[in-house]
């Protein structure tokens, strides 16, 4: 059976993996934004996705920070 500390460490590790995936996706979106014409629906959708991913990254960082504090 896992202890609470082990569960928290596991959650932190999963959040780090999620962060890596989100950063990779953000990089892909930024690359696509360089190729898409300026006034287009595709560009608006990419910009919206970028905002969403940035918010997810912020929440991810907050969650990691809070879980680390619990471990101390």
N, CA, C and O atoms as a Tripos MOL2 file, in Angstrom:
@<TRIPOS>MOLECULE
protein
  288   287    72     0     0
PROTEIN
NO_CHARGES

@<TRIPOS>ATOM
      1 N           0.8360   -1.1980    0.0000 N.3       1 UNK1
      2 CA          0.0000    0.0000    0.0000 C.3       1 UNK1
      3 C           0.8750    1.2550    0.0000 C.2       1 UNK1
      4 O           1.8950    1.3130    0.6870 O.2       1 UNK1
      5 N           0.4660    2.2480   -0.7720 N.am      2 UNK2
      6 CA          1.2520    3.4800   -0.8870 C.3       2 UNK2
      7 C           0.9690    4.4210    0.2860 C.2       2 UNK2
      8 O          -0.1680    4.5670    0.7360 O.2       2 UNK2
      9 N           2.0380    5.0480    0.7620 N.am      3 UNK3
     10 CA          1.8570    6.0670    1.7950 C.3       3 UNK3
     11 C           1.4150    7.3650    1.1260 C.2       3 UNK3
     12 O           1.4650    7.4970   -0.0970 O.2       3 UNK3
     13 N           0.9810    8.3170    1.9440 N.am      4 UNK4
     14 CA          0.5770    9.6150    1.4100 C.3       4 UNK4
     15 C           1.7440   10.3080    0.7000 C.2       4 UNK4
     16 O           1.5690   10.9270   -0.3490 O.2       4 UNK4
     17 N           2.9180   10.1950    1.2840 N.am      5 UNK5
     18 CA          4.1010   10.8280    0.6720 C.3       5 UNK5
     19 C           4.3980   10.2200   -0.7010 C.2       5 UNK5
     20 O           4.7470   10.9340   -1.6420 O.2       5 UNK5
     21 N           4.2580    8.9170   -0.8040 N.am      6 UNK6
     22 CA          4.4820    8.2520   -2.0910 C.3       6 UNK6
     23 C           3.4390    8.6840   -3.1200 C.2       6 UNK6
     24 O           3.7570    8.8790   -4.2930 O.2       6 UNK6
     25 N           2.2160    8.8290   -2.6810 N.am      7 UNK7
     26 CA          1.1510    9.2940   -3.5800 C.3       7 UNK7
     27 C           1.4390   10.7110   -4.0770 C.2       7 UNK7
     28 O           1.2550   11.0210   -5.2540 O.2       7 UNK7
     29 N           1.8890   11.5510   -3.1680 N.am      8 UNK8
     30 CA          2.2100   12.9340   -3.5420 C.3       8 UNK8
     31 C           3.3760   12.9610   -4.5180 C.2       8 UNK8
     32 O           3.3420   13.6960   -5.5050 O.2       8 UNK8
     33 N           4.4060   12.1690   -4.2530 N.am      9 UNK9
     34 CA          5.5530   12.1040   -5.1750 C.3       9 UNK9
     35 C           5.1210   11.6070   -6.5550 C.2       9 UNK9
     36 O           5.5780   12.1130   -7.5800 O.2       9 UNK9
     37 N           4.2440   10.6200   -6.5650 N.am     10 UNK10
     38 CA          3.7340   10.0860   -7.8340 C.3      10 UNK10
     39 C           2.9390   11.1600   -8.5830 C.2      10 UNK10
     40 O           3.0730   11.3050   -9.7980 O.2      10 UNK10
     41 N           2.1200   11.9010   -7.8560 N.am     11 UNK11
     42 CA          1.3400   12.9770   -8.4740 C.3      11 UNK11
     43 C           2.2570   14.0440   -9.0600 C.2      11 UNK11
     44 O           2.0130   14.5440  -10.1580 O.2      11 UNK11
     45 N           3.3130   14.3930   -8.3260 N.am     12 UNK12
     46 CA          4.2750   15.3890   -8.8260 C.3      12 UNK12
     47 C           4.9320   14.8790  -10.0990 C.2      12 UNK12
     48 O           5.0760   15.6330  -11.0620 O.2      12 UNK12
     49 N           5.3290   13.6190  -10.1210 N.am     13 UNK13
     50 CA          5.9560   13.0550  -11.3180 C.3      13 UNK13
     51 C           5.0050   13.0730  -12.5120 C.2      13 UNK13
     52 O           5.4150   13.3820  -13.6310 O.2      13 UNK13
     53 N           3.7470   12.7440  -12.2760 N.am     14 UNK14
     54 CA          2.7630   12.7820  -13.3570 C.3      14 UNK14
     55 C           2.5400   14.2100  -13.8530 C.2      14 UNK14
     56 O           2.3840   14.4380  -15.0520 O.2      14 UNK14
     57 N           2.5260   15.1620  -12.9350 N.am     15 UNK15
     58 CA          2.3700   16.5640  -13.3330 C.3      15 UNK15
     59 C           3.5750   17.0450  -14.1440 C.2      15 UNK15
     60 O           3.4200   17.8390  -15.0720 O.2      15 UNK15
     61 N           4.7650   16.5710  -13.8000 N.am     16 UNK16
     62 CA          5.9540   16.9320  -14.5840 C.3      16 UNK16
     63 C           5.8680   16.3700  -15.9980 C.2      16 UNK16
     64 O           6.2450   17.0420  -16.9580 O.2      16 UNK16
     65 N           5.3740   15.1410  -16.1310 N.am     17 UNK17
     66 CA          5.2010   14.5480  -17.4600 C.3      17 UNK17
     67 C           4.1690   15.3440  -18.2550 C.2      17 UNK17
     68 O           4.3530   15.6160  -19.4410 O.2      17 UNK17
     69 N           3.0820   15.7110  -17.5800 N.am     18 UNK18
     70 CA          2.0570   16.5120  -18.2430 C.3      18 UNK18
     71 C           2.6440   17.8420  -18.7060 C.2      18 UNK18
     72 O           2.3530   18.3000  -19.8110 O.2      18 UNK18
     73 N           3.4620   18.4580  -17.8710 N.am     19 UNK19
     74 CA          4.0930   19.7430  -18.2070 C.3      19 UNK19
     75 C           4.9490   19.6030  -19.4580 C.2      19 UNK19
     76 O           4.9130   20.4660  -20.3350 O.2      19 UNK19
     77 N           5.7170   18.5240  -19.5470 N.am     20 UNK20
     78 CA          6.5660   18.3020  -20.7210 C.3      20 UNK20
     79 C           5.7190   18.1810  -21.9830 C.2      20 UNK20
     80 O           6.0840   18.7180  -23.0290 O.2      20 UNK20
     81 N           4.5990   17.4840  -21.8910 N.am     21 UNK21
     82 CA          3.7080   17.3270  -23.0470 C.3      21 UNK21
     83 C           3.1020   18.6740  -23.4340 C.2      21 UNK21
     84 O           3.0270   19.0060  -24.6170 O.2      21 UNK21
     85 N           2.6720   19.4460  -22.4410 N.am     22 UNK22
     86 CA          2.0910   20.7570  -22.7230 C.3      22 UNK22
     87 C           3.1110   21.6920  -23.3640 C.2      22 UNK22
     88 O           2.7740   22.4370  -24.2840 O.2      22 UNK22
     89 N           4.3470   21.6610  -22.8890 N.am     23 UNK23
     90 CA          5.3900   22.5120  -23.4700 C.3      23 UNK23
     91 C           5.6840   22.1190  -24.9180 C.2      23 UNK23
     92 O           5.9200   22.9750  -25.7700 O.2      23 UNK23
     93 N           5.6660   20.8190  -25.1800 N.am     24 UNK24
     94 CA          5.8750   20.3310  -26.5330 C.3      24 UNK24
     95 C           4.7500   20.8090  -27.4560 C.2      24 UNK24
     96 O           4.9950   21.2560  -28.5760 O.2      24 UNK24
     97 N           3.5330   20.7080  -26.9700 N.am     25 UNK25
     98 CA          2.3720   21.1570  -27.7520 C.3      25 UNK25
     99 C           2.4230   22.6610  -27.9930 C.2      25 UNK25
    100 O           2.0880   23.1230  -29.0830 O.2      25 UNK25
    101 N           2.8370   23.4270  -26.9900 N.am     26 UNK26
    102 CA          2.9650   24.8760  -27.1320 C.3      26 UNK26
    103 C           3.9870   25.2230  -28.2060 C.2      26 UNK26
    104 O           3.7820   26.1450  -28.9960 O.2      26 UNK26
    105 N           5.0740   24.4910  -28.2300 N.am     27 UNK27
    106 CA          6.1040   24.6980  -29.2500 C.3      27 UNK27
    107 C           5.5370   24.4200  -30.6480 C.2      27 UNK27
    108 O           5.8020   25.1690  -31.5880 O.2      27 UNK27
    109 N           4.7610   23.3480  -30.7790 N.am     28 UNK28
    110 CA          4.1380   23.0180  -32.0700 C.3      28 UNK28
    111 C           3.1910   24.1260  -32.5160 C.2      28 UNK28
    112 O           3.1770   24.5070  -33.6860 O.2      28 UNK28
    113 N           2.4080   24.6370  -31.5870 N.am     29 UNK29
    114 CA          1.4670   25.7110  -31.9170 C.3      29 UNK29
    115 C           2.2260   26.9480  -32.3740 C.2      29 UNK29
    116 O           1.8410   27.5820  -33.3560 O.2      29 UNK29
    117 N           3.2960   27.2980  -31.6730 N.am     30 UNK30
    118 CA          4.0830   28.4710  -32.0630 C.3      30 UNK30
    119 C           4.6870   28.2940  -33.4510 C.2      30 UNK30
    120 O           4.7360   29.2480  -34.2280 O.2      30 UNK30
    121 N           5.1450   27.0920  -33.7690 N.am     31 UNK31
    122 CA          5.6720   26.8260  -35.1100 C.3      31 UNK31
    123 C           4.5740   26.9780  -36.1590 C.2      31 UNK31
    124 O           4.7970   27.5680  -37.2160 O.2      31 UNK31
    125 N           3.3870   26.4430  -35.8650 N.am     32 UNK32
    126 CA          2.2700   26.5470  -36.8060 C.3      32 UNK32
    127 C           1.8210   27.9920  -36.9980 C.2      32 UNK32
    128 O           1.4110   28.3750  -38.0930 O.2      32 UNK32
    129 N           1.8970   28.7870  -35.9460 N.am     33 UNK33
    130 CA          1.5000   30.1910  -36.0540 C.3      33 UNK33
    131 C           2.3900   30.9510  -37.0460 C.2      33 UNK33
    132 O           1.9420   31.9100  -37.6740 O.2      33 UNK33
    133 N           3.6360   30.5260  -37.1830 N.am     34 UNK34
    134 CA          4.5380   31.1870  -38.1440 C.3      34 UNK34
    135 C           4.1280   30.9040  -39.5850 C.2      34 UNK34
    136 O           4.4370   31.6830  -40.4860 O.2      34 UNK34
    137 N           3.4330   29.7900  -39.8010 N.am     35 UNK35
    138 CA          3.0670   29.3710  -41.1570 C.3      35 UNK35
    139 C           1.6780   29.8110  -41.5880 C.2      35 UNK35
    140 O           1.4110   29.9550  -42.7810 O.2      35 UNK35
    141 N           0.7960   30.0230  -40.6250 N.am     36 UNK36
    142 CA         -0.6100   30.3080  -40.9420 C.3      36 UNK36
    143 C          -0.7720   31.7930  -41.2820 C.2      36 UNK36
    144 O          -0.2010   32.6520  -40.6110 O.2      36 UNK36
    145 N          -1.5580   32.0910  -42.3310 N.am     37 UNK37
    146 CA         -1.7840   33.5000  -42.6790 C.3      37 UNK37
    147 C          -2.4340   34.2710  -41.5340 C.2      37 UNK37
    148 O          -3.1920   33.7170  -40.7370 O.2      37 UNK37
    149 N          -2.1160   35.5640  -41.4760 N.am     38 UNK38
    150 CA         -2.5300   36.3740  -40.3310 C.3      38 UNK38
    151 C          -4.0310   36.4240  -40.1010 C.2      38 UNK38
    152 O          -4.4800   35.9320  -39.0660 O.2      38 UNK38
    153 N          -4.8230   36.9750  -40.9820 N.am     39 UNK39
    154 CA         -6.2640   36.9870  -40.6380 C.3      39 UNK39
    155 C          -6.9370   35.7030  -41.1150 C.2      39 UNK39
    156 O          -7.4410   35.6410  -42.2360 O.2      39 UNK39
    157 N          -6.9440   34.6840  -40.2660 N.am     40 UNK40
    158 CA         -7.5940   33.4320  -40.6610 C.3      40 UNK40
    159 C          -8.2030   32.7530  -39.4360 C.2      40 UNK40
    160 O          -7.8140   32.9920  -38.2930 O.2      40 UNK40
    161 N          -9.1650   31.9050  -39.7330 N.am     41 UNK41
    162 CA         -9.8170   31.1540  -38.6560 C.3      41 UNK41
    163 C          -8.8190   30.2120  -37.9810 C.2      41 UNK41
    164 O          -8.8280   30.0580  -36.7600 O.2      41 UNK41
    165 N          -7.9620   29.5860  -38.7840 N.am     42 UNK42
    166 CA         -6.9600   28.6590  -38.2310 C.3      42 UNK42
    167 C          -6.0500   29.3860  -37.2360 C.2      42 UNK42
    168 O          -5.7040   28.8410  -36.1880 O.2      42 UNK42
    169 N          -5.6710   30.6100  -37.5700 N.am     43 UNK43
    170 CA         -4.8010   31.3830  -36.6780 C.3      43 UNK43
    171 C          -5.5140   31.6880  -35.3570 C.2      43 UNK43
    172 O          -4.9270   31.5700  -34.2810 O.2      43 UNK43
    173 N          -6.7840   32.0800  -35.4550 N.am     44 UNK44
    174 CA         -7.5600   32.3670  -34.2340 C.3      44 UNK44
    175 C          -7.6630   31.1210  -33.3570 C.2      44 UNK44
    176 O          -7.5620   31.2080  -32.1340 O.2      44 UNK44
    177 N          -7.8630   29.9680  -33.9850 N.am     45 UNK45
    178 CA         -7.9570   28.7260  -33.2250 C.3      45 UNK45
    179 C          -6.6210   28.3710  -32.5730 C.2      45 UNK45
    180 O          -6.5880   27.9070  -31.4330 O.2      45 UNK45
    181 N          -5.5280   28.5870  -33.2910 N.am     46 UNK46
    182 CA         -4.2030   28.3280  -32.7170 C.3      46 UNK46
    183 C          -3.9240   29.2700  -31.5420 C.2      46 UNK46
    184 O          -3.3720   28.8560  -30.5220 O.2      46 UNK46
    185 N          -4.3060   30.5290  -31.6960 N.am     47 UNK47
    186 CA         -4.0990   31.5000  -30.6140 C.3      47 UNK47
    187 C          -4.9250   31.1140  -29.3850 C.2      47 UNK47
    188 O          -4.4540   31.2310  -28.2530 O.2      47 UNK47
    189 N          -6.1480   30.6580  -29.6090 N.am     48 UNK48
    190 CA         -6.9990   30.2290  -28.4900 C.3      48 UNK48
    191 C          -6.3960   28.9990  -27.8120 C.2      48 UNK48
    192 O          -6.3970   28.9000  -26.5850 O.2      48 UNK48
    193 N          -5.8860   28.0710  -28.6060 N.am     49 UNK49
    194 CA         -5.2570   26.8760  -28.0450 C.3      49 UNK49
    195 C          -4.0180   27.2590  -27.2370 C.2      49 UNK49
    196 O          -3.7550   26.6840  -26.1810 O.2      49 UNK49
    197 N          -3.2630   28.2300  -27.7400 N.am     50 UNK50
    198 CA         -2.0540   28.6760  -27.0300 C.3      50 UNK50
    199 C          -2.4160   29.2750  -25.6710 C.2      50 UNK50
    200 O          -1.7480   29.0040  -24.6740 O.2      50 UNK50
    201 N          -3.4650   30.0830  -25.6330 N.am     51 UNK51
    202 CA         -3.9220   30.6650  -24.3620 C.3      51 UNK51
    203 C          -4.3230   29.5570  -23.3910 C.2      51 UNK51
    204 O          -3.9800   29.5970  -22.2100 O.2      51 UNK51
    205 N          -5.0460   28.5800  -23.9000 N.am     52 UNK52
    206 CA         -5.5060   27.4730  -23.0760 C.3      52 UNK52
    207 C          -4.3310   26.6660  -22.5180 C.2      52 UNK52
    208 O          -4.3340   26.2980  -21.3430 O.2      52 UNK52
    209 N          -3.3450   26.3970  -23.3420 N.am     53 UNK53
    210 CA         -2.1790   25.6330  -22.8950 C.3      53 UNK53
    211 C          -1.3620   26.4280  -21.8830 C.2      53 UNK53
    212 O          -0.8620   25.8650  -20.9090 O.2      53 UNK53
    213 N          -1.2280   27.7150  -22.1060 N.am     54 UNK54
    214 CA         -0.5070   28.5420  -21.1310 C.3      54 UNK54
    215 C          -1.1940   28.5270  -19.7740 C.2      54 UNK54
    216 O          -0.5320   28.4810  -18.7370 O.2      54 UNK54
    217 N          -2.5250   28.5660  -19.7820 N.am     55 UNK55
    218 CA         -3.2760   28.4910  -18.5290 C.3      55 UNK55
    219 C          -3.0810   27.1200  -17.8740 C.2      55 UNK55
    220 O          -2.9160   27.0290  -16.6570 O.2      55 UNK55
    221 N          -3.0990   26.0730  -18.6710 N.am     56 UNK56
    222 CA         -2.8670   24.7260  -18.1420 C.3      56 UNK56
    223 C          -1.4650   24.6260  -17.5380 C.2      56 UNK56
    224 O          -1.2880   23.9940  -16.4970 O.2      56 UNK56
    225 N          -0.4810   25.2350  -18.1710 N.am     57 UNK57
    226 CA          0.8900   25.2340  -17.6360 C.3      57 UNK57
    227 C           0.9570   25.9920  -16.3110 C.2      57 UNK57
    228 O           1.6560   25.5750  -15.3870 O.2      57 UNK57
    229 N           0.2330   27.0980  -16.2200 N.am     58 UNK58
    230 CA          0.2080   27.8710  -14.9760 C.3      58 UNK58
    231 C          -0.4110   27.0450  -13.8520 C.2      58 UNK58
    232 O           0.1220   26.9940  -12.7440 O.2      58 UNK58
    233 N          -1.5340   26.4020  -14.1450 N.am     59 UNK59
    234 CA         -2.1970   25.5710  -13.1330 C.3      59 UNK59
    235 C          -1.3380   24.3760  -12.7430 C.2      59 UNK59
    236 O          -1.2930   23.9810  -11.5780 O.2      59 UNK59
    237 N          -0.6640   23.8120  -13.7220 N.am     60 UNK60
    238 CA          0.2380   22.6850  -13.4800 C.3      60 UNK60
    239 C           1.3550   23.1090  -12.5150 C.2      60 UNK60
    240 O           1.6540   22.4030  -11.5520 O.2      60 UNK60
    241 N           1.9560   24.2530  -12.7830 N.am     61 UNK61
    242 CA          3.0330   24.7440  -11.9190 C.3      61 UNK61
    243 C           2.5230   25.0100  -10.5100 C.2      61 UNK61
    244 O           3.2100   24.7130   -9.5330 O.2      61 UNK61
    245 N           1.3180   25.5690  -10.4020 N.am     62 UNK62
    246 CA          0.7290   25.8060   -9.0790 C.3      62 UNK62
    247 C           0.5240   24.4900   -8.3310 C.2      62 UNK62
    248 O           0.8190   24.3950   -7.1400 O.2      62 UNK62
    249 N           0.0200   23.4800   -9.0320 N.am     63 UNK63
    250 CA         -0.2260   22.1810   -8.4040 C.3      63 UNK63
    251 C           1.0800   21.5610   -7.9150 C.2      63 UNK63
    252 O           1.1410   21.0360   -6.8040 O.2      63 UNK63
    253 N           2.1180   21.6200   -8.7340 N.am     64 UNK64
    254 CA          3.4220   21.0770   -8.3330 C.3      64 UNK64
    255 C           3.9380   21.8150   -7.0980 C.2      64 UNK64
    256 O           4.4210   21.1970   -6.1490 O.2      64 UNK64
    257 N           3.8290   23.1380   -7.1240 N.am     65 UNK65
    258 CA          4.3040   23.9530   -6.0030 C.3      65 UNK65
    259 C           3.5590   23.5810   -4.7090 C.2      65 UNK65
    260 O           4.1780   23.4230   -3.6570 O.2      65 UNK65
    261 N           2.2390   23.4440   -4.7970 N.am     66 UNK66
    262 CA          1.4490   23.1040   -3.6100 C.3      66 UNK66
    263 C           1.7930   21.7220   -3.0770 C.2      66 UNK66
    264 O           1.9110   21.5280   -1.8680 O.2      66 UNK66
    265 N           1.9520   20.7710   -3.9750 N.am     67 UNK67
    266 CA          2.2870   19.4060   -3.5490 C.3      67 UNK67
    267 C           3.6710   19.3590   -2.9190 C.2      67 UNK67
    268 O           3.8820   18.6340   -1.9470 O.2      67 UNK67
    269 N           4.6070   20.1120   -3.4540 N.am     68 UNK68
    270 CA          5.9510   20.1540   -2.8440 C.3      68 UNK68
    271 C           5.8950   20.6970   -1.4310 C.2      68 UNK68
    272 O           6.5910   20.2020   -0.5440 O.2      68 UNK68
    273 N           5.0560   21.7300   -1.2120 N.am     69 UNK69
    274 CA          4.9230   22.2950    0.1290 C.3      69 UNK69
    275 C           4.3820   21.2710    1.1180 C.2      69 UNK69
    276 O           4.7780   21.2480    2.2840 O.2      69 UNK69
    277 N           3.4690   20.4210    0.6390 N.am     70 UNK70
    278 CA          2.9030   19.3890    1.5130 C.3      70 UNK70
    279 C           3.9750   18.3940    1.9310 C.2      70 UNK70
    280 O           3.9420   17.8670    3.0430 O.2      70 UNK70
    281 N           4.9280   18.1390    1.0360 N.am     71 UNK71
    282 CA          5.9880   17.1880    1.3580 C.3      71 UNK71
    283 C           6.9680   17.7120    2.3990 C.2      71 UNK71
    284 O           7.5990   16.9220    3.1010 O.2      71 UNK71
    285 N           7.1040   19.0120    2.5110 N.am     72 UNK72
    286 CA          8.0870   19.5800    3.4480 C.3      72 UNK72
    287 C           7.7420   19.3610    4.8990 C.2      72 UNK72
    288 O           8.4860   19.7890    5.7820 O.2      72 UNK72
@<TRIPOS>BOND
     1     1     2 1
     2     2     3 1
     3     3     4 2
     4     3     5 am
     5     5     6 1
     6     6     7 1
     7     7     8 2
     8     7     9 am
     9     9    10 1
    10    10    11 1
    11    11    12 2
    12    11    13 am
    13    13    14 1
    14    14    15 1
    15    15    16 2
    16    15    17 am
    17    17    18 1
    18    18    19 1
    19    19    20 2
    20    19    21 am
    21    21    22 1
    22    22    23 1
    23    23    24 2
    24    23    25 am
    25    25    26 1
    26    26    27 1
    27    27    28 2
    28    27    29 am
    29    29    30 1
    30    30    31 1
    31    31    32 2
    32    31    33 am
    33    33    34 1
    34    34    35 1
    35    35    36 2
    36    35    37 am
    37    37    38 1
    38    38    39 1
    39    39    40 2
    40    39    41 am
    41    41    42 1
    42    42    43 1
    43    43    44 2
    44    43    45 am
    45    45    46 1
    46    46    47 1
    47    47    48 2
    48    47    49 am
    49    49    50 1
    50    50    51 1
    51    51    52 2
    52    51    53 am
    53    53    54 1
    54    54    55 1
    55    55    56 2
    56    55    57 am
    57    57    58 1
    58    58    59 1
    59    59    60 2
    60    59    61 am
    61    61    62 1
    62    62    63 1
    63    63    64 2
    64    63    65 am
    65    65    66 1
    66    66    67 1
    67    67    68 2
    68    67    69 am
    69    69    70 1
    70    70    71 1
    71    71    72 2
    72    71    73 am
    73    73    74 1
    74    74    75 1
    75    75    76 2
    76    75    77 am
    77    77    78 1
    78    78    79 1
    79    79    80 2
    80    79    81 am
    81    81    82 1
    82    82    83 1
    83    83    84 2
    84    83    85 am
    85    85    86 1
    86    86    87 1
    87    87    88 2
    88    87    89 am
    89    89    90 1
    90    90    91 1
    91    91    92 2
    92    91    93 am
    93    93    94 1
    94    94    95 1
    95    95    96 2
    96    95    97 am
    97    97    98 1
    98    98    99 1
    99    99   100 2
   100    99   101 am
   101   101   102 1
   102   102   103 1
   103   103   104 2
   104   103   105 am
   105   105   106 1
   106   106   107 1
   107   107   108 2
   108   107   109 am
   109   109   110 1
   110   110   111 1
   111   111   112 2
   112   111   113 am
   113   113   114 1
   114   114   115 1
   115   115   116 2
   116   115   117 am
   117   117   118 1
   118   118   119 1
   119   119   120 2
   120   119   121 am
   121   121   122 1
   122   122   123 1
   123   123   124 2
   124   123   125 am
   125   125   126 1
   126   126   127 1
   127   127   128 2
   128   127   129 am
   129   129   130 1
   130   130   131 1
   131   131   132 2
   132   131   133 am
   133   133   134 1
   134   134   135 1
   135   135   136 2
   136   135   137 am
   137   137   138 1
   138   138   139 1
   139   139   140 2
   140   139   141 am
   141   141   142 1
   142   142   143 1
   143   143   144 2
   144   143   145 am
   145   145   146 1
   146   146   147 1
   147   147   148 2
   148   147   149 am
   149   149   150 1
   150   150   151 1
   151   151   152 2
   152   151   153 am
   153   153   154 1
   154   154   155 1
   155   155   156 2
   156   155   157 am
   157   157   158 1
   158   158   159 1
   159   159   160 2
   160   159   161 am
   161   161   162 1
   162   162   163 1
   163   163   164 2
   164   163   165 am
   165   165   166 1
   166   166   167 1
   167   167   168 2
   168   167   169 am
   169   169   170 1
   170   170   171 1
   171   171   172 2
   172   171   173 am
   173   173   174 1
   174   174   175 1
   175   175   176 2
   176   175   177 am
   177   177   178 1
   178   178   179 1
   179   179   180 2
   180   179   181 am
   181   181   182 1
   182   182   183 1
   183   183   184 2
   184   183   185 am
   185   185   186 1
   186   186   187 1
   187   187   188 2
   188   187   189 am
   189   189   190 1
   190   190   191 1
   191   191   192 2
   192   191   193 am
   193   193   194 1
   194   194   195 1
   195   195   196 2
   196   195   197 am
   197   197   198 1
   198   198   199 1
   199   199   200 2
   200   199   201 am
   201   201   202 1
   202   202   203 1
   203   203   204 2
   204   203   205 am
   205   205   206 1
   206   206   207 1
   207   207   208 2
   208   207   209 am
   209   209   210 1
   210   210   211 1
   211   211   212 2
   212   211   213 am
   213   213   214 1
   214   214   215 1
   215   215   216 2
   216   215   217 am
   217   217   218 1
   218   218   219 1
   219   219   220 2
   220   219   221 am
   221   221   222 1
   222   222   223 1
   223   223   224 2
   224   223   225 am
   225   225   226 1
   226   226   227 1
   227   227   228 2
   228   227   229 am
   229   229   230 1
   230   230   231 1
   231   231   232 2
   232   231   233 am
   233   233   234 1
   234   234   235 1
   235   235   236 2
   236   235   237 am
   237   237   238 1
   238   238   239 1
   239   239   240 2
   240   239   241 am
   241   241   242 1
   242   242   243 1
   243   243   244 2
   244   243   245 am
   245   245   246 1
   246   246   247 1
   247   247   248 2
   248   247   249 am
   249   249   250 1
   250   250   251 1
   251   251   252 2
   252   251   253 am
   253   253   254 1
   254   254   255 1
   255   255   256 2
   256   255   257 am
   257   257   258 1
   258   258   259 1
   259   259   260 2
   260   259   261 am
   261   261   262 1
   262   262   263 1
   263   263   264 2
   264   263   265 am
   265   265   266 1
   266   266   267 1
   267   267   268 2
   268   267   269 am
   269   269   270 1
   270   270   271 1
   271   271   272 2
   272   271   273 am
   273   273   274 1
   274   274   275 1
   275   275   276 2
   276   275   277 am
   277   277   278 1
   278   278   279 1
   279   279   280 2
   280   279   281 am
   281   281   282 1
   282   282   283 1
   283   283   284 2
   284   283   285 am
   285   285   286 1
   286   286   287 1
   287   287   288 2
@<TRIPOS>SUBSTRUCTURE
     1 UNK1         2 RESIDUE 1 A UNK
     2 UNK2         6 RESIDUE 1 A UNK
     3 UNK3        10 RESIDUE 1 A UNK
     4 UNK4        14 RESIDUE 1 A UNK
     5 UNK5        18 RESIDUE 1 A UNK
     6 UNK6        22 RESIDUE 1 A UNK
     7 UNK7        26 RESIDUE 1 A UNK
     8 UNK8        30 RESIDUE 1 A UNK
     9 UNK9        34 RESIDUE 1 A UNK
    10 UNK10       38 RESIDUE 1 A UNK
    11 UNK11       42 RESIDUE 1 A UNK
    12 UNK12       46 RESIDUE 1 A UNK
    13 UNK13       50 RESIDUE 1 A UNK
    14 UNK14       54 RESIDUE 1 A UNK
    15 UNK15       58 RESIDUE 1 A UNK
    16 UNK16       62 RESIDUE 1 A UNK
    17 UNK17       66 RESIDUE 1 A UNK
    18 UNK18       70 RESIDUE 1 A UNK
    19 UNK19       74 RESIDUE 1 A UNK
    20 UNK20       78 RESIDUE 1 A UNK
    21 UNK21       82 RESIDUE 1 A UNK
    22 UNK22       86 RESIDUE 1 A UNK
    23 UNK23       90 RESIDUE 1 A UNK
    24 UNK24       94 RESIDUE 1 A UNK
    25 UNK25       98 RESIDUE 1 A UNK
    26 UNK26      102 RESIDUE 1 A UNK
    27 UNK27      106 RESIDUE 1 A UNK
    28 UNK28      110 RESIDUE 1 A UNK
    29 UNK29      114 RESIDUE 1 A UNK
    30 UNK30      118 RESIDUE 1 A UNK
    31 UNK31      122 RESIDUE 1 A UNK
    32 UNK32      126 RESIDUE 1 A UNK
    33 UNK33      130 RESIDUE 1 A UNK
    34 UNK34      134 RESIDUE 1 A UNK
    35 UNK35      138 RESIDUE 1 A UNK
    36 UNK36      142 RESIDUE 1 A UNK
    37 UNK37      146 RESIDUE 1 A UNK
    38 UNK38      150 RESIDUE 1 A UNK
    39 UNK39      154 RESIDUE 1 A UNK
    40 UNK40      158 RESIDUE 1 A UNK
    41 UNK41      162 RESIDUE 1 A UNK
    42 UNK42      166 RESIDUE 1 A UNK
    43 UNK43      170 RESIDUE 1 A UNK
    44 UNK44      174 RESIDUE 1 A UNK
    45 UNK45      178 RESIDUE 1 A UNK
    46 UNK46      182 RESIDUE 1 A UNK
    47 UNK47      186 RESIDUE 1 A UNK
    48 UNK48      190 RESIDUE 1 A UNK
    49 UNK49      194 RESIDUE 1 A UNK
    50 UNK50      198 RESIDUE 1 A UNK
    51 UNK51      202 RESIDUE 1 A UNK
    52 UNK52      206 RESIDUE 1 A UNK
    53 UNK53      210 RESIDUE 1 A UNK
    54 UNK54      214 RESIDUE 1 A UNK
    55 UNK55      218 RESIDUE 1 A UNK
    56 UNK56      222 RESIDUE 1 A UNK
    57 UNK57      226 RESIDUE 1 A UNK
    58 UNK58      230 RESIDUE 1 A UNK
    59 UNK59      234 RESIDUE 1 A UNK
    60 UNK60      238 RESIDUE 1 A UNK
    61 UNK61      242 RESIDUE 1 A UNK
    62 UNK62      246 RESIDUE 1 A UNK
    63 UNK63      250 RESIDUE 1 A UNK
    64 UNK64      254 RESIDUE 1 A UNK
    65 UNK65      258 RESIDUE 1 A UNK
    66 UNK66      262 RESIDUE 1 A UNK
    67 UNK67      266 RESIDUE 1 A UNK
    68 UNK68      270 RESIDUE 1 A UNK
    69 UNK69      274 RESIDUE 1 A UNK
    70 UNK70      278 RESIDUE 1 A UNK
    71 UNK71      282 RESIDUE 1 A UNK
    72 UNK72      286 RESIDUE 1 A UNK
